[in-house]
Amino acid sequence: MGCAISLAARAIAQVGAIELNRPHAEHEHDYEQEHEKKQKHTCPMHPEVIMDHPGTCPKCGMTLVRLKDKKRSTSNIEHPTSNESEAKSHSTHEHPSSHGHTAAGEHEMHGEHLMHMSMQSSVNIADPMSRESSGTAWVPDSTPMYGKMFMFGDDMLMLHGAIFPRYTNVSTRRGDDRIDAPNWIMGMYSHPFGDSAQLGGRLMMSLDPLTEGGRGYPLLFQSGESWHDQPLHDRQHPHDLFDELSISYSQKFDAGLSAYLYFGYPGEPALGPPTFMHRPSAMDDPDAPLGHHWQDSTHVTFGVATAGLVWRNLKIEGSIFTGREPDEDRYNFDQPEFDSYSGRISWNPTQNLALQVSYGYLKSPEALEPDLKRHRTTASVIYNLPLGQDTNWSNTFVWGQNHDTGEGKTQSFLIESDYQRGRDTVYARWERVEKSGHELVLSGADESRIFPVSGYTIGYVRDLSHGNGIDIGLGTQFTINDRPNSLDRYYGENLGYAFEFFLRIRPSLHAHGSHKHSEHVAGMEK
């Protein structure tokens, strides 16, 4: 009898314990469900898209990732090494919490993988996209990106460009006025092979042959290339229909070391700073610099092969390429020669700085002077400073030197600045270039003399449409040109000046670039 009573008492105690624990277990289950409902998900490409459930981005179709796990470095992108991946896999197998948690972890890792792979430079998988510029040149990592991105799985396509419908008026005897529209459009495509290799391609085109004609647009003291077998002077030549058609392959060896190969027909060799239309300090100025043919004129070269080695933020690269500039037929593909070479060292010591020095040998760059040989040396500093949401300040200094056969050394200097805040942009450019009388197409004894010429430009743009996919800005700029008095016989005694009114049409600031700027500024404030 006592044994029966004891067994009954134990059973009642166990039942009571179960009943006491049940509310706690149910509370934990309800808490987990409530936490899962509160978990937010976002798109790696469009951080403004936030949803309370997993799915795909309504803008680009990418898989959403948990908001708390969305991480993005504002400098160089690091991918996990194979050892790290194995360690993570081993840890997951050794310490599984539940099947649901394991699946969630795999989803988060896949989301982070998509995010990392989608924001790489199309030239080098180890570089962030914001560092990519013309050819293989670098701009600061904090540079704003104006463009439209499309994702096709892990493949990325970025489109960007600009067009400047305008009226321009240039004074002096050699001046002119006209209505035209300098323009360009570019596409960058990348296809990754896992986390450490990538194939890239780029296409850049311009309708300058239609909008500018063979003579190009008026620009006081500009020189370079020809039309109807006569050298152009005081005009900027038009760009070819095809300005870049390139392919690249890059390989990442570890967290800091990577290499790439780049082939362009046409393309841009490793020589000079980023081309003017790809520099953040010049993107609102419709005109080319007067020192274009001392600094970055090789950006359209029919036949380029470049190899580069990158260690973290330091890059060494070399190119072989065709020295001859494009011919007067702006629609064809010129004969590649690979008779010239160049080398460049680039360094981005901080997010806001991009430095480069380069040297190149150009054989017979001008069709009208087939025996000319040119040695070009350049150095540049680009400083970009994000100042807040949709506010940016960019500055560039460029020095370029040409050492030509029979002419000796001539120098060029440029300083640019561009300040953008919301819908408003103010920009300025100062230049001083030493040009020979031969370059300026002078006569007699003046042909062999060297003349320092200068340009001082200030401009303003007000966006009528801003941040809606396409930015349409109404702008104006004014330039004063200075010259020695000895040039008055060619240009007249009056002050040289130019003014223009234009529309600047381009894609809006890429959403990720805007988010990246706000993160950078928040970090500075912290």
Summary of the structure (lengths in Angstrom):
residues: 526
radius of gyration: 29.2
end to end distance: 75.8
largest distance: 134.6
contacts: 1769
relative contact order: 0.12
helix: 22%
strand: 44%
